[in-house]
Amino acid sequence: MGVKPLLCVGVGVLVLGVLLHIVAMATPAWSVGRLVEVGAWRECTRTVGCSSKKWGISDGFDAVRVLNILGVVLGIASAVTASVTLMLGCMFNRLVLGIVMKDKIKVLSMAAGASGLAAAGCSMLGLIIWAAHVQPDYYTGSDLGYSWGLGCVAVVFFAAGGVITFIGGP
């Protein structure tokens, strides 16, 4: 049975995607203007400082927050499931039990891949809603910032990690 190197790569890519997405959510530079940086959770101005955003400002803000939280949760679930798949593959590598467990381990690998792709989809929807609805409606004259870009990179990592984990399973 053995562990395929692709599964190890998939776990690493998923973990990087989770870390990047958490940083993207935590930083307030989704939209950047001359005097303001705005994120889904905080708004910072050069004159006043930073303040937290409350729920219910608009449906767009709430949708972005929910989709990004869901993306992180699914990304964590994907990375944990892929790690468990990797550990089980190592444990049962040389045992006769590995033949019996191979189908169950393959299902775990497929679940990790599917949740990685779901994380990418949720996160991507949140980024699209921000760029298409929130920024033009509330922050005209601002540009998309580095936090938004980090979110895009995290989506690529989630999707790539999901596909690699799916393919790299036992």
Contacts in CASP RR format, 6 or more apart in sequence:
PFRMAT RR
TARGET T0000
AUTHOR 0000-0000-0000
METHOD contacts of the structure
MODEL  1
MGVKPLLCVGVGVLVLGVLLHIVAMATPAWSVGRLVEVGAWRECTRTVGC
SSKKWGISDGFDAVRVLNILGVVLGIASAVTASVTLMLGCMFNRLVLGIV
MKDKIKVLSMAAGASGLAAAGCSMLGLIIWAAHVQPDYYTGSDLGYSWGL
GCVAVVFFAAGGVITFIGGP
1 89 0 8 1.000
1 92 0 8 1.000
1 93 0 8 1.000
1 98 0 8 1.000
1 99 0 8 1.000
1 101 0 8 1.000
1 102 0 8 1.000
1 105 0 8 1.000
1 170 0 8 1.000
2 89 0 8 1.000
2 90 0 8 1.000
2 93 0 8 1.000
2 170 0 8 1.000
3 86 0 8 1.000
3 89 0 8 1.000
3 90 0 8 1.000
3 93 0 8 1.000
3 170 0 8 1.000
4 168 0 8 1.000
4 169 0 8 1.000
4 170 0 8 1.000
6 164 0 8 1.000
6 165 0 8 1.000
6 167 0 8 1.000
6 168 0 8 1.000
6 169 0 8 1.000
7 82 0 8 1.000
7 85 0 8 1.000
7 86 0 8 1.000
7 109 0 8 1.000
7 164 0 8 1.000
7 165 0 8 1.000
7 168 0 8 1.000
7 169 0 8 1.000
7 170 0 8 1.000
8 86 0 8 1.000
9 161 0 8 1.000
9 164 0 8 1.000
10 82 0 8 1.000
10 160 0 8 1.000
10 161 0 8 1.000
10 162 0 8 1.000
10 164 0 8 1.000
10 165 0 8 1.000
10 168 0 8 1.000
11 79 0 8 1.000
11 82 0 8 1.000
11 83 0 8 1.000
11 86 0 8 1.000
11 165 0 8 1.000
12 79 0 8 1.000
12 161 0 8 1.000
13 157 0 8 1.000
13 160 0 8 1.000
13 161 0 8 1.000
13 162 0 8 1.000
13 164 0 8 1.000
14 75 0 8 1.000
14 78 0 8 1.000
14 79 0 8 1.000
14 82 0 8 1.000
14 112 0 8 1.000
14 116 0 8 1.000
14 157 0 8 1.000
14 158 0 8 1.000
14 161 0 8 1.000
14 162 0 8 1.000
14 165 0 8 1.000
15 79 0 8 1.000
16 157 0 8 1.000
17 75 0 8 1.000
17 153 0 8 1.000
17 154 0 8 1.000
17 157 0 8 1.000
17 158 0 8 1.000
18 72 0 8 1.000
18 75 0 8 1.000
18 76 0 8 1.000
18 79 0 8 1.000
18 154 0 8 1.000
20 150 0 8 1.000
20 151 0 8 1.000
20 153 0 8 1.000
20 154 0 8 1.000
20 157 0 8 1.000
21 68 0 8 1.000
21 71 0 8 1.000
21 72 0 8 1.000
21 75 0 8 1.000
21 123 0 8 1.000
21 150 0 8 1.000
21 151 0 8 1.000
21 154 0 8 1.000
21 158 0 8 1.000
22 72 0 8 1.000
23 147 0 8 1.000
23 150 0 8 1.000
24 68 0 8 1.000
24 147 0 8 1.000
24 148 0 8 1.000
24 149 0 8 1.000
24 150 0 8 1.000
24 151 0 8 1.000
24 154 0 8 1.000
25 40 0 8 1.000
25 41 0 8 1.000
25 68 0 8 1.000
25 69 0 8 1.000
25 72 0 8 1.000
25 147 0 8 1.000
26 41 0 8 1.000
27 39 0 8 1.000
27 146 0 8 1.000
27 147 0 8 1.000
27 150 0 8 1.000
28 37 0 8 1.000
28 38 0 8 1.000
28 39 0 8 1.000
28 41 0 8 1.000
28 42 0 8 1.000
28 43 0 8 1.000
28 44 0 8 1.000
28 50 0 8 1.000
28 147 0 8 1.000
29 37 0 8 1.000
29 38 0 8 1.000
29 39 0 8 1.000
29 145 0 8 1.000
29 146 0 8 1.000
29 147 0 8 1.000
29 148 0 8 1.000
30 38 0 8 1.000
30 39 0 8 1.000
30 40 0 8 1.000
30 130 0 8 1.000
30 135 0 8 1.000
30 144 0 8 1.000
30 145 0 8 1.000
30 147 0 8 1.000
30 148 0 8 1.000
31 37 0 8 1.000
31 38 0 8 1.000
31 39 0 8 1.000
31 130 0 8 1.000
31 134 0 8 1.000
31 135 0 8 1.000
31 139 0 8 1.000
31 142 0 8 1.000
31 143 0 8 1.000
31 144 0 8 1.000
31 145 0 8 1.000
31 148 0 8 1.000
32 38 0 8 1.000
32 142 0 8 1.000
32 143 0 8 1.000
32 144 0 8 1.000
32 145 0 8 1.000
32 146 0 8 1.000
33 139 0 8 1.000
33 141 0 8 1.000
33 142 0 8 1.000
33 143 0 8 1.000
35 45 0 8 1.000
35 46 0 8 1.000
35 47 0 8 1.000
36 43 0 8 1.000
36 44 0 8 1.000
36 45 0 8 1.000
36 46 0 8 1.000
36 139 0 8 1.000
36 142 0 8 1.000
37 43 0 8 1.000
37 44 0 8 1.000
37 145 0 8 1.000
38 44 0 8 1.000
38 138 0 8 1.000
38 139 0 8 1.000
38 142 0 8 1.000
39 53 0 8 1.000
39 147 0 8 1.000
40 53 0 8 1.000
40 61 0 8 1.000
40 64 0 8 1.000
40 65 0 8 1.000
40 68 0 8 1.000
40 130 0 8 1.000
41 52 0 8 1.000
41 53 0 8 1.000
41 65 0 8 1.000
42 50 0 8 1.000
42 51 0 8 1.000
42 52 0 8 1.000
42 53 0 8 1.000
43 50 0 8 1.000
43 51 0 8 1.000
43 53 0 8 1.000
44 50 0 8 1.000
44 51 0 8 1.000
53 61 0 8 1.000
55 61 0 8 1.000
55 62 0 8 1.000
55 65 0 8 1.000
56 62 0 8 1.000
58 134 0 8 1.000
58 137 0 8 1.000
58 138 0 8 1.000
60 129 0 8 1.000
60 130 0 8 1.000
60 133 0 8 1.000
60 134 0 8 1.000
61 134 0 8 1.000
63 126 0 8 1.000
63 129 0 8 1.000
64 126 0 8 1.000
64 129 0 8 1.000
64 130 0 8 1.000
64 134 0 8 1.000
67 122 0 8 1.000
67 123 0 8 1.000
67 125 0 8 1.000
67 126 0 8 1.000
67 129 0 8 1.000
68 122 0 8 1.000
68 123 0 8 1.000
68 126 0 8 1.000
70 119 0 8 1.000
70 122 0 8 1.000
71 118 0 8 1.000
71 119 0 8 1.000
71 121 0 8 1.000
71 122 0 8 1.000
71 123 0 8 1.000
71 158 0 8 1.000
72 119 0 8 1.000
72 123 0 8 1.000
73 119 0 8 1.000
74 115 0 8 1.000
74 116 0 8 1.000
74 118 0 8 1.000
74 119 0 8 1.000
74 122 0 8 1.000
75 115 0 8 1.000
75 116 0 8 1.000
75 119 0 8 1.000
75 158 0 8 1.000
77 115 0 8 1.000
77 119 0 8 1.000
78 112 0 8 1.000
78 113 0 8 1.000
78 115 0 8 1.000
78 116 0 8 1.000
78 118 0 8 1.000
78 119 0 8 1.000
78 158 0 8 1.000
78 161 0 8 1.000
78 162 0 8 1.000
78 165 0 8 1.000
79 112 0 8 1.000
81 108 0 8 1.000
81 111 0 8 1.000
81 112 0 8 1.000
81 113 0 8 1.000
81 115 0 8 1.000
82 109 0 8 1.000
82 112 0 8 1.000
82 113 0 8 1.000
82 162 0 8 1.000
82 165 0 8 1.000
84 108 0 8 1.000
85 105 0 8 1.000
85 108 0 8 1.000
85 109 0 8 1.000
85 112 0 8 1.000
85 165 0 8 1.000
85 169 0 8 1.000
85 170 0 8 1.000
88 101 0 8 1.000
88 104 0 8 1.000
88 105 0 8 1.000
88 108 0 8 1.000
89 98 0 8 1.000
89 101 0 8 1.000
89 105 0 8 1.000
89 170 0 8 1.000
92 98 0 8 1.000
92 101 0 8 1.000
92 105 0 8 1.000
98 105 0 8 1.000
102 170 0 8 1.000
105 169 0 8 1.000
105 170 0 8 1.000
106 169 0 8 1.000
106 170 0 8 1.000
109 165 0 8 1.000
109 166 0 8 1.000
109 168 0 8 1.000
109 169 0 8 1.000
109 170 0 8 1.000
110 166 0 8 1.000
112 162 0 8 1.000
112 165 0 8 1.000
112 166 0 8 1.000
113 161 0 8 1.000
113 162 0 8 1.000
113 163 0 8 1.000
113 165 0 8 1.000
113 166 0 8 1.000
114 162 0 8 1.000
114 166 0 8 1.000
115 162 0 8 1.000
116 158 0 8 1.000
116 159 0 8 1.000
116 161 0 8 1.000
116 162 0 8 1.000
116 165 0 8 1.000
117 158 0 8 1.000
117 159 0 8 1.000
117 162 0 8 1.000
117 163 0 8 1.000
119 158 0 8 1.000
120 155 0 8 1.000
120 156 0 8 1.000
120 158 0 8 1.000
120 159 0 8 1.000
120 162 0 8 1.000
121 155 0 8 1.000
121 158 0 8 1.000
121 159 0 8 1.000
123 151 0 8 1.000
123 154 0 8 1.000
123 155 0 8 1.000
123 158 0 8 1.000
124 155 0 8 1.000
127 148 0 8 1.000
127 151 0 8 1.000
127 152 0 8 1.000
127 155 0 8 1.000
130 148 0 8 1.000
131 144 0 8 1.000
131 148 0 8 1.000
135 142 0 8 1.000
135 144 0 8 1.000
END
